[in-house]
């Protein structure tokens, strides 16, 4: 049987991570995967997380099954953090998931079970996992543009593309810190999207993976809360991987808002059934850590302070890269980076130029130009800028060479 299995495509991100691991050059720089690294290059355990883990170990609570919705205290805490008001949490339900990826898949399954053949619109470019997850759930996928040729927001193009989304279509939007571009719509554009959804009847599906790492926790959740306030139905996939640093604990949440509590009567059971066929129930540890933090005023304040430190470091890294690129004569490219937010930036380089960055400078980003701006030690930024400037200059002189 197994000899009949065709060669599957390699995952583009983990394939690059393996190539990085095999690179013997000591100066190599891994900017492929979306993990936060401090100034030493380490991915730290947040102090609030460590303290929560100590408290959990001291309690030694049971490891009995939690049930198909996972940790219900975690679900309540996530609803409160994401939505912010009782008016919104009162018409929402949530289930714990295996990270944000699991939330995306469960909500995609919910869409298919509700309306088979639904079209889901995703951005172009999009998070590399969006299309595969949606298509694996049996949904149709179309794309909408967001940026102009200079990598800047193209509001008219965005709204024009999404004017073709019809009633009961679903539009997948990244709530903040867009992956891979780092370019977010203005709040005014978010309001125009809400008006378009209300007029044409499509349902927003918000992917929240980087809240707290752009403009601050509440600022990063503002657009999602506005959509939830103005529209009858909203789907939200939430990840705790980045803002709690719980990458390997796979902690997340699927949230569904309806027009009323009555409209949600079958939603939690449908999500539970989807989880039952995929993994039965999610792991407890990460959810218990997050719940311990969010339910304790002191730990919650400590977590938010650490999150702000991470955000400021990411912002400073990007600003420093912009300054160095400008000093090397790459002002136009620096300008496109300056307005980006969050963990990722999109370099204005072609796939061939990104491969040259790997070969010549041992700088690993994706072929699309995405780099993890949070993965750079500050003292390496001049080297990164020099590499970018060199490949751009080579491209400029190549036609006459």
C-alpha positions as a Markdown table, in Angstrom:
| # | Residue | x | y | z |
|---|---|---|---|---|
| 1 | Unk | 0.0 | 0.0 | 0.0 |
| 2 | Unk | 2.6 | 2.6 | 1.1 |
| 3 | Unk | 4.5 | 2.3 | -2.1 |
| 4 | Unk | 1.5 | 3.9 | -3.9 |
| 5 | Unk | 1.9 | 7.1 | -1.8 |
| 6 | Unk | 3.0 | 10.0 | -4.2 |
| 7 | Unk | 5.7 | 12.3 | -3.0 |
| 8 | Unk | 3.9 | 15.0 | -0.9 |
| 9 | Unk | 5.0 | 18.6 | -1.2 |
| 10 | Unk | 7.4 | 19.7 | 1.6 |
| 11 | Unk | 6.2 | 22.4 | 4.1 |
| 12 | Unk | 7.9 | 25.6 | 2.8 |
| 13 | Unk | 8.6 | 27.0 | 6.3 |
| 14 | Unk | 9.8 | 23.8 | 8.0 |
| 15 | Unk | 11.8 | 22.9 | 4.9 |
| 16 | Unk | 13.7 | 26.2 | 5.2 |
| 17 | Unk | 14.1 | 25.7 | 8.9 |
| 18 | Unk | 15.8 | 22.3 | 8.2 |
| 19 | Unk | 18.1 | 24.0 | 5.6 |
| 20 | Unk | 19.0 | 26.6 | 8.2 |
| 21 | Unk | 19.8 | 23.9 | 10.8 |
| 22 | Unk | 22.1 | 22.2 | 8.3 |
| 23 | Unk | 24.0 | 25.4 | 7.4 |
| 24 | Unk | 27.4 | 25.3 | 9.1 |
| 25 | Unk | 28.1 | 29.0 | 9.0 |
| 26 | Unk | 28.2 | 30.4 | 12.6 |
| 27 | Unk | 26.9 | 33.8 | 11.5 |
| 28 | Unk | 23.7 | 32.3 | 10.0 |
| 29 | Unk | 20.5 | 34.2 | 10.9 |
| 30 | Unk | 17.1 | 32.4 | 11.1 |
| 31 | Unk | 14.2 | 34.8 | 10.3 |
| 32 | Unk | 11.9 | 32.1 | 9.0 |
| 33 | Unk | 9.7 | 30.9 | 11.9 |
| 34 | Unk | 7.4 | 33.3 | 13.8 |
| 35 | Unk | 8.9 | 33.2 | 17.3 |
| 36 | Unk | 10.0 | 36.0 | 19.5 |
| 37 | Unk | 13.7 | 36.1 | 20.4 |
| 38 | Unk | 15.3 | 38.4 | 22.9 |
| 39 | Unk | 18.6 | 40.3 | 22.5 |
| 40 | Unk | 20.6 | 37.1 | 23.1 |
| 41 | Unk | 18.7 | 35.2 | 20.4 |
| 42 | Unk | 16.8 | 33.0 | 22.9 |
| 43 | Unk | 13.0 | 32.5 | 23.0 |
| 44 | Unk | 12.4 | 33.1 | 26.7 |
| 45 | Unk | 9.7 | 31.7 | 29.0 |
| 46 | Unk | 7.8 | 34.8 | 30.2 |
| 47 | Unk | 8.1 | 35.4 | 33.9 |
| 48 | Unk | 4.3 | 35.5 | 34.4 |
| 49 | Unk | 4.1 | 32.1 | 32.6 |
| 50 | Unk | 6.8 | 30.7 | 34.8 |
| 51 | Unk | 5.1 | 31.9 | 38.0 |
| 52 | Unk | 1.8 | 30.5 | 36.8 |
| 53 | Unk | 3.4 | 27.1 | 36.2 |
| 54 | Unk | 4.9 | 27.1 | 39.7 |
| 55 | Unk | 1.5 | 27.8 | 41.2 |
| 56 | Unk | -0.1 | 25.0 | 39.1 |
| 57 | Unk | 2.6 | 22.5 | 40.2 |
| 58 | Unk | 2.1 | 23.4 | 43.8 |
| 59 | Unk | -1.7 | 22.8 | 43.5 |
| 60 | Unk | -1.1 | 19.5 | 41.6 |
| 61 | Unk | -4.7 | 19.5 | 40.3 |
| 62 | Unk | -6.1 | 16.4 | 38.6 |
| 63 | Unk | -5.2 | 15.5 | 35.0 |
| 64 | Unk | -8.6 | 14.0 | 34.4 |
| 65 | Unk | -10.2 | 14.7 | 31.0 |
| 66 | Unk | -11.5 | 18.2 | 30.7 |
| 67 | Unk | -14.3 | 17.5 | 28.1 |
| 68 | Unk | -14.7 | 18.4 | 24.4 |
| 69 | Unk | -14.8 | 22.2 | 25.0 |
| 70 | Unk | -11.5 | 22.0 | 26.9 |
| 71 | Unk | -10.9 | 24.2 | 30.0 |
| 72 | Unk | -14.1 | 26.2 | 30.4 |
| 73 | Unk | -12.5 | 28.8 | 32.7 |
| 74 | Unk | -10.0 | 29.4 | 30.0 |
| 75 | Unk | -12.8 | 29.9 | 27.5 |
| 76 | Unk | -14.5 | 32.5 | 29.7 |
| 77 | Unk | -11.2 | 34.3 | 30.3 |
| 78 | Unk | -10.5 | 34.4 | 26.5 |
| 79 | Unk | -14.0 | 35.7 | 25.7 |
| 80 | Unk | -13.5 | 38.5 | 28.3 |
| 81 | Unk | -10.0 | 39.4 | 27.1 |
| 82 | Unk | -10.8 | 39.4 | 23.4 |
| 83 | Unk | -14.3 | 41.0 | 23.4 |
| 84 | Unk | -13.9 | 43.2 | 26.4 |
| 85 | Unk | -17.6 | 43.8 | 27.3 |
| 86 | Unk | -20.4 | 41.8 | 28.8 |
| 87 | Unk | -22.6 | 43.0 | 25.9 |
| 88 | Unk | -20.4 | 41.1 | 23.5 |
| 89 | Unk | -19.5 | 38.1 | 25.6 |
| 90 | Unk | -23.2 | 37.6 | 26.3 |
| 91 | Unk | -23.8 | 36.6 | 22.7 |
| 92 | Unk | -20.7 | 34.6 | 22.2 |
| 93 | Unk | -19.5 | 31.1 | 22.8 |
| 94 | Unk | -16.0 | 29.6 | 22.8 |
| 95 | Unk | -14.2 | 26.3 | 22.9 |
| 96 | Unk | -10.5 | 25.7 | 23.6 |
| 97 | Unk | -8.5 | 24.5 | 20.6 |
| 98 | Unk | -5.1 | 23.2 | 19.7 |
| 99 | Unk | -3.6 | 26.6 | 19.1 |
| 100 | Unk | -4.8 | 29.1 | 16.6 |
| 101 | Unk | -4.4 | 26.6 | 13.8 |
| 102 | Unk | -6.9 | 24.3 | 15.5 |
| 103 | Unk | -9.3 | 27.2 | 15.9 |
| 104 | Unk | -9.0 | 28.0 | 12.2 |
| 105 | Unk | -9.8 | 24.4 | 11.3 |
| 106 | Unk | -12.7 | 24.0 | 13.7 |
| 107 | Unk | -14.3 | 27.2 | 12.5 |
| 108 | Unk | -13.8 | 26.2 | 8.9 |
| 109 | Unk | -15.5 | 22.9 | 9.7 |
| 110 | Unk | -18.4 | 24.9 | 11.3 |
| 111 | Unk | -18.8 | 26.9 | 8.1 |
| 112 | Unk | -18.9 | 23.8 | 6.0 |
| 113 | Unk | -21.4 | 22.0 | 8.2 |
| 114 | Unk | -23.6 | 25.1 | 8.2 |
| 115 | Unk | -23.4 | 25.9 | 4.5 |
| 116 | Unk | -21.4 | 23.4 | 2.3 |
| 117 | Unk | -19.6 | 24.9 | -0.6 |
| 118 | Unk | -19.2 | 28.3 | 1.1 |
| 119 | Unk | -16.6 | 30.6 | -0.5 |
| 120 | Unk | -14.0 | 32.0 | 1.9 |
| 121 | Unk | -12.0 | 35.0 | 0.9 |
| 122 | Unk | -8.4 | 35.3 | 2.0 |
| 123 | Unk | -5.8 | 38.0 | 1.5 |
| 124 | Unk | -3.1 | 37.9 | -1.2 |
| 125 | Unk | -0.6 | 37.3 | 0.1 |
| 126 | Unk | -1.9 | 35.3 | 3.1 |
| 127 | Unk | -0.6 | 33.3 | 6.0 |
| 128 | Unk | 0.8 | 30.2 | 4.4 |
| 129 | Unk | -1.6 | 27.9 | 6.2 |
| 130 | Unk | -4.9 | 29.7 | 5.5 |
| 131 | Unk | -5.6 | 28.2 | 2.1 |
| 132 | Unk | -4.6 | 24.6 | 3.0 |
| 133 | Unk | -6.7 | 24.6 | 6.1 |
| 134 | Unk | -9.8 | 26.0 | 4.4 |
| 135 | Unk | -9.5 | 23.7 | 1.4 |
| 136 | Unk | -8.9 | 20.7 | 3.7 |
| 137 | Unk | -12.2 | 21.5 | 5.3 |
| 138 | Unk | -13.9 | 21.4 | 1.9 |
| 139 | Unk | -14.4 | 25.2 | 1.4 |
| 140 | Unk | -13.9 | 27.2 | -1.8 |
| 141 | Unk | -11.2 | 29.9 | -1.6 |
| 142 | Unk | -10.9 | 33.2 | -3.4 |
| 143 | Unk | -8.5 | 36.0 | -2.8 |
| 144 | Unk | -8.6 | 39.8 | -2.3 |
| 145 | Unk | -5.7 | 42.3 | -2.6 |
| 146 | Unk | -4.6 | 44.7 | 0.1 |
| 147 | Unk | -1.4 | 46.4 | -1.1 |
| 148 | Unk | -0.2 | 48.4 | -4.0 |
| 149 | Unk | 2.9 | 47.7 | -6.0 |
| 150 | Unk | 5.0 | 49.7 | -3.4 |
| 151 | Unk | 3.8 | 47.5 | -0.6 |
| 152 | Unk | 1.6 | 50.2 | 0.9 |
| 153 | Unk | -2.1 | 49.9 | 1.9 |
| 154 | Unk | -4.5 | 49.9 | -1.1 |
| 155 | Unk | -7.8 | 50.7 | 0.5 |
| 156 | Unk | -9.7 | 51.2 | -2.8 |
| 157 | Unk | -8.4 | 47.9 | -4.2 |
| 158 | Unk | -9.3 | 46.1 | -1.0 |
| 159 | Unk | -12.8 | 47.4 | -0.9 |
| 160 | Unk | -13.3 | 46.8 | -4.6 |
| 161 | Unk | -12.2 | 43.2 | -4.4 |
| 162 | Unk | -14.4 | 42.5 | -1.4 |
| 163 | Unk | -17.4 | 44.2 | -3.1 |
| 164 | Unk | -17.6 | 40.9 | -5.0 |
| 165 | Unk | -18.2 | 38.9 | -1.7 |
| 166 | Unk | -21.8 | 37.8 | -1.6 |
| 167 | Unk | -24.3 | 37.1 | 1.2 |
| 168 | Unk | -23.1 | 34.2 | 3.4 |
| 169 | Unk | -19.6 | 34.2 | 1.9 |
| 170 | Unk | -16.9 | 34.3 | 4.6 |
| 171 | Unk | -14.0 | 36.8 | 4.6 |
| 172 | Unk | -10.9 | 35.9 | 6.5 |
| 173 | Unk | -9.2 | 39.0 | 8.0 |
| 174 | Unk | -6.2 | 39.1 | 10.2 |
| 175 | Unk | -7.1 | 41.3 | 13.2 |
| 176 | Unk | -3.7 | 42.9 | 13.5 |
| 177 | Unk | 0.0 | 42.6 | 12.5 |
| 178 | Unk | -0.8 | 40.9 | 9.2 |
| 179 | Unk | 1.3 | 37.8 | 8.4 |
| 180 | Unk | 3.3 | 38.0 | 6.1 |
| 181 | Unk | 3.2 | 41.7 | 5.2 |
| 182 | Unk | 3.1 | 43.5 | 8.6 |
| 183 | Unk | 0.7 | 46.0 | 6.9 |
| 184 | Unk | -2.6 | 46.6 | 8.7 |
| 185 | Unk | -5.6 | 48.6 | 7.4 |
| 186 | Unk | -6.4 | 51.9 | 9.2 |
| 187 | Unk | -9.2 | 51.8 | 11.7 |
| 188 | Unk | -11.3 | 53.9 | 9.2 |
| 189 | Unk | -10.7 | 51.1 | 6.6 |
| 190 | Unk | -11.9 | 48.5 | 9.2 |
| 191 | Unk | -15.1 | 50.6 | 9.6 |
| 192 | Unk | -15.6 | 50.6 | 5.9 |
| 193 | Unk | -15.2 | 46.8 | 5.9 |
| 194 | Unk | -17.8 | 46.5 | 8.6 |
| 195 | Unk | -20.2 | 48.6 | 6.6 |
| 196 | Unk | -19.5 | 46.5 | 3.5 |
| 197 | Unk | -20.2 | 43.3 | 5.4 |
| 198 | Unk | -23.4 | 44.7 | 6.8 |
| 199 | Unk | -24.6 | 45.8 | 3.4 |
| 200 | Unk | -23.6 | 42.6 | 1.5 |
| 201 | Unk | -24.2 | 40.0 | 4.2 |
| 202 | Unk | -20.8 | 38.4 | 4.3 |
| 203 | Unk | -19.4 | 37.1 | 7.6 |
| 204 | Unk | -16.0 | 38.2 | 9.0 |
| 205 | Unk | -13.7 | 35.5 | 10.1 |
| 206 | Unk | -10.9 | 37.1 | 12.2 |
| 207 | Unk | -7.6 | 35.4 | 12.8 |
| 208 | Unk | -5.9 | 36.8 | 16.0 |
| 209 | Unk | -2.4 | 35.6 | 16.4 |
| 210 | Unk | -0.3 | 38.6 | 17.3 |
| 211 | Unk | -2.5 | 40.9 | 19.5 |
| 212 | Unk | -0.3 | 42.8 | 21.9 |
| 213 | Unk | 2.7 | 42.9 | 19.5 |
| 214 | Unk | 1.5 | 45.7 | 17.2 |
| 215 | Unk | 0.2 | 48.9 | 19.0 |
| 216 | Unk | -0.6 | 47.3 | 22.4 |
| 217 | Unk | -3.2 | 44.7 | 23.5 |
| 218 | Unk | -6.4 | 46.8 | 23.5 |
| 219 | Unk | -5.4 | 48.8 | 20.4 |
| 220 | Unk | -4.7 | 45.6 | 18.5 |
| 221 | Unk | -8.1 | 44.2 | 19.5 |
| 222 | Unk | -10.0 | 47.4 | 18.7 |
| 223 | Unk | -10.9 | 46.4 | 15.1 |
| 224 | Unk | -12.1 | 42.9 | 16.1 |
| 225 | Unk | -14.3 | 44.4 | 18.9 |
| 226 | Unk | -15.8 | 46.9 | 16.5 |
| 227 | Unk | -16.7 | 44.2 | 14.0 |
| 228 | Unk | -18.2 | 42.1 | 16.9 |
| 229 | Unk | -20.2 | 45.2 | 18.0 |
| 230 | Unk | -21.6 | 46.2 | 14.6 |
| 231 | Unk | -22.2 | 42.8 | 12.9 |
| 232 | Unk | -24.6 | 40.0 | 13.8 |
| 233 | Unk | -22.2 | 37.1 | 13.2 |
| 234 | Unk | -18.4 | 37.0 | 13.6 |
| 235 | Unk | -16.0 | 34.1 | 13.8 |
| 236 | Unk | -12.7 | 34.5 | 15.7 |
| 237 | Unk | -9.7 | 32.2 | 15.8 |
| 238 | Unk | -7.3 | 33.1 | 18.7 |
| 239 | Unk | -3.8 | 32.0 | 19.3 |
| 240 | Unk | -1.8 | 32.2 | 22.6 |
| 241 | Unk | 1.4 | 31.1 | 21.0 |
| 242 | Unk | 3.0 | 34.5 | 20.5 |
| 243 | Unk | 1.6 | 36.8 | 23.2 |
| 244 | Unk | 2.0 | 34.3 | 26.0 |
| 245 | Unk | 5.1 | 32.6 | 24.4 |
| 246 | Unk | 3.3 | 29.2 | 24.6 |
| 247 | Unk | 4.4 | 28.0 | 21.2 |
| 248 | Unk | 4.8 | 24.3 | 22.0 |
| 249 | Unk | 1.9 | 24.1 | 24.4 |
| 250 | Unk | -0.5 | 24.7 | 21.4 |
| 251 | Unk | -3.1 | 26.9 | 23.2 |
| 252 | Unk | -5.9 | 28.6 | 21.4 |
| 253 | Unk | -9.6 | 29.3 | 21.2 |
| 254 | Unk | -12.4 | 29.4 | 18.7 |
| 255 | Unk | -15.0 | 32.1 | 19.3 |
| 256 | Unk | -18.4 | 32.5 | 17.6 |
| 257 | Unk | -20.6 | 35.5 | 18.0 |
| 258 | Unk | -24.3 | 35.3 | 17.0 |
| 259 | Unk | -27.0 | 37.9 | 16.9 |
| 260 | Unk | -28.3 | 36.5 | 20.2 |
| 261 | Unk | -27.7 | 33.7 | 22.6 |
| 262 | Unk | -30.6 | 31.7 | 21.0 |
| 263 | Unk | -28.8 | 31.7 | 17.6 |
| 264 | Unk | -25.8 | 29.9 | 19.3 |
| 265 | Unk | -27.7 | 27.0 | 20.7 |
| 266 | Unk | -26.1 | 24.4 | 18.3 |
| 267 | Unk | -22.7 | 26.1 | 17.8 |
| 268 | Unk | -20.8 | 24.7 | 20.7 |
| 269 | Unk | -22.0 | 21.2 | 20.1 |
| 270 | Unk | -21.0 | 21.5 | 16.4 |
| 271 | Unk | -17.5 | 22.7 | 17.4 |
| 272 | Unk | -17.2 | 19.8 | 19.9 |
| 273 | Unk | -18.2 | 17.3 | 17.3 |
| 274 | Unk | -15.6 | 18.7 | 14.9 |
| 275 | Unk | -12.9 | 18.5 | 17.6 |
| 276 | Unk | -14.0 | 14.9 | 18.5 |
| 277 | Unk | -13.2 | 13.7 | 15.0 |
| 278 | Unk | -9.9 | 15.6 | 14.8 |
| 279 | Unk | -8.2 | 15.3 | 18.2 |
| 280 | Unk | -11.0 | 14.7 | 20.7 |
| 281 | Unk | -10.0 | 17.3 | 23.2 |
| 282 | Unk | -7.2 | 19.9 | 23.5 |
| 283 | Unk | -4.2 | 19.7 | 25.9 |
| 284 | Unk | -4.7 | 21.3 | 29.3 |
| 285 | Unk | -1.3 | 22.8 | 30.3 |
| 286 | Unk | -1.2 | 26.0 | 28.3 |
| 287 | Unk | -4.9 | 26.8 | 28.9 |
| 288 | Unk | -4.3 | 26.3 | 32.7 |
| 289 | Unk | -1.3 | 28.7 | 32.5 |
| 290 | Unk | -3.3 | 31.4 | 30.6 |
| 291 | Unk | -6.2 | 31.1 | 33.0 |
| 292 | Unk | -4.0 | 31.4 | 36.0 |
| 293 | Unk | -2.5 | 34.6 | 34.6 |
| 294 | Unk | -5.7 | 36.2 | 33.4 |
| 295 | Unk | -7.6 | 35.4 | 36.7 |
| 296 | Unk | -4.9 | 36.9 | 38.9 |
| 297 | Unk | -4.7 | 40.7 | 38.9 |
| 298 | Unk | -1.0 | 40.8 | 39.7 |
| 299 | Unk | 0.0 | 38.1 | 37.2 |
| 300 | Unk | -2.1 | 39.7 | 34.5 |
| 301 | Unk | -0.4 | 43.1 | 35.1 |
| 302 | Unk | 3.1 | 41.4 | 35.0 |
| 303 | Unk | 2.2 | 39.6 | 31.7 |
| 304 | Unk | 1.0 | 42.8 | 30.1 |
| 305 | Unk | 4.2 | 44.6 | 31.1 |
| 306 | Unk | 6.3 | 41.8 | 29.6 |
| 307 | Unk | 4.2 | 41.9 | 26.5 |
| 308 | Unk | 4.8 | 45.6 | 26.2 |
| 309 | Unk | 8.6 | 45.0 | 26.5 |
| 310 | Unk | 8.4 | 42.5 | 23.6 |
| 311 | Unk | 6.4 | 44.9 | 21.5 |
| 312 | Unk | 8.8 | 47.8 | 22.1 |
| 313 | Unk | 11.8 | 45.5 | 21.1 |
| 314 | Unk | 10.1 | 44.5 | 17.9 |
| 315 | Unk | 9.3 | 48.1 | 17.1 |
| 316 | Unk | 12.8 | 49.2 | 17.8 |
| 317 | Unk | 14.3 | 46.5 | 15.6 |
| 318 | Unk | 12.1 | 47.6 | 12.7 |
| 319 | Unk | 12.9 | 51.3 | 13.2 |
| 320 | Unk | 16.7 | 50.5 | 13.4 |
| 321 | Unk | 16.5 | 48.5 | 10.1 |
| 322 | Unk | 14.7 | 51.4 | 8.5 |
| 323 | Unk | 17.4 | 53.8 | 9.6 |
| 324 | Unk | 20.2 | 51.6 | 8.4 |
| 325 | Unk | 18.5 | 51.0 | 5.0 |
| 326 | Unk | 18.0 | 54.7 | 4.6 |
| 327 | Unk | 21.7 | 55.3 | 5.3 |
| 328 | Unk | 22.7 | 52.8 | 2.6 |
| 329 | Unk | 20.6 | 54.6 | -0.1 |
| 330 | Unk | 17.5 | 52.4 | 0.2 |
| 331 | Unk | 15.1 | 55.1 | 1.2 |
| 332 | Unk | 12.2 | 53.9 | -0.9 |
| 333 | Unk | 12.4 | 50.3 | 0.5 |
| 334 | Unk | 12.9 | 51.7 | 4.0 |
| 335 | Unk | 9.7 | 53.7 | 3.7 |
| 336 | Unk | 7.6 | 50.6 | 2.9 |
| 337 | Unk | 9.0 | 48.9 | 6.0 |
| 338 | Unk | 8.4 | 51.9 | 8.3 |
| 339 | Unk | 4.6 | 51.5 | 8.4 |
| 340 | Unk | 4.6 | 47.8 | 9.1 |
| 341 | Unk | 3.7 | 46.3 | 12.5 |
| 342 | Unk | 4.2 | 43.2 | 14.5 |
| 343 | Unk | 6.4 | 40.2 | 14.2 |
| 344 | Unk | 6.8 | 40.0 | 10.4 |
| 345 | Unk | 8.0 | 42.4 | 7.8 |
| 346 | Unk | 7.9 | 41.9 | 4.0 |
| 347 | Unk | 11.2 | 42.8 | 2.3 |
| 348 | Unk | 11.0 | 44.3 | -1.1 |
| 349 | Unk | 13.0 | 41.5 | -2.6 |
| 350 | Unk | 12.2 | 38.9 | -5.2 |
| 351 | Unk | 12.4 | 35.1 | -4.5 |
| 352 | Unk | 15.8 | 35.0 | -6.3 |
| 353 | Unk | 17.1 | 37.9 | -4.2 |
| 354 | Unk | 15.9 | 36.1 | -1.0 |
| 355 | Unk | 17.8 | 33.0 | -2.1 |
| 356 | Unk | 20.9 | 35.2 | -2.7 |
| 357 | Unk | 20.5 | 36.6 | 0.9 |
| 358 | Unk | 20.7 | 33.0 | 2.1 |
| 359 | Unk | 23.7 | 32.0 | 0.0 |
| 360 | Unk | 25.8 | 35.1 | 0.4 |
| 361 | Unk | 24.8 | 36.4 | 3.9 |
| 362 | Unk | 23.4 | 33.3 | 5.6 |
| 363 | Unk | 20.2 | 35.3 | 6.2 |
| 364 | Unk | 17.1 | 33.0 | 6.1 |
| 365 | Unk | 13.7 | 34.4 | 5.2 |
| 366 | Unk | 11.0 | 33.0 | 3.0 |
| 367 | Unk | 11.1 | 33.3 | -0.8 |
| 368 | Unk | 8.1 | 35.7 | -0.5 |
| 369 | Unk | 10.4 | 38.2 | 1.3 |
| 370 | Unk | 8.9 | 37.6 | 4.8 |
| 371 | Unk | 11.3 | 37.9 | 7.7 |
| 372 | Unk | 10.7 | 37.6 | 11.4 |
| 373 | Unk | 11.7 | 41.1 | 12.6 |
| 374 | Unk | 11.5 | 39.8 | 16.2 |
| 375 | Unk | 14.1 | 37.2 | 15.5 |
| 376 | Unk | 17.0 | 39.6 | 15.0 |
| 377 | Unk | 19.5 | 40.5 | 17.7 |
| 378 | Unk | 20.0 | 44.3 | 17.6 |
| 379 | Unk | 23.7 | 44.0 | 16.8 |
| 380 | Unk | 22.9 | 42.0 | 13.6 |
| 381 | Unk | 20.7 | 44.6 | 12.1 |
| 382 | Unk | 23.5 | 46.4 | 10.2 |
| 383 | Unk | 24.5 | 43.1 | 8.6 |
| 384 | Unk | 20.9 | 42.5 | 7.6 |
| 385 | Unk | 20.6 | 46.0 | 6.1 |
| 386 | Unk | 23.9 | 45.6 | 4.3 |
| 387 | Unk | 22.7 | 42.3 | 2.8 |
| 388 | Unk | 19.5 | 43.8 | 1.6 |
| 389 | Unk | 21.2 | 46.8 | 0.1 |
| 390 | Unk | 23.8 | 44.6 | -1.7 |
| 391 | Unk | 21.2 | 42.4 | -3.4 |
| 392 | Unk | 19.2 | 45.5 | -4.4 |
| 393 | Unk | 22.3 | 47.2 | -5.8 |
| 394 | Unk | 23.3 | 44.0 | -7.7 |
| 395 | Unk | 19.8 | 44.0 | -9.3 |
| 396 | Unk | 20.2 | 47.6 | -10.4 |
| 397 | Unk | 23.6 | 47.0 | -12.2 |
| 398 | Unk | 22.8 | 43.6 | -13.5 |
| 399 | Unk | 21.1 | 44.7 | -16.8 |
| 400 | Unk | 24.3 | 46.4 | -18.0 |
| 401 | Unk | 26.7 | 43.8 | -16.7 |
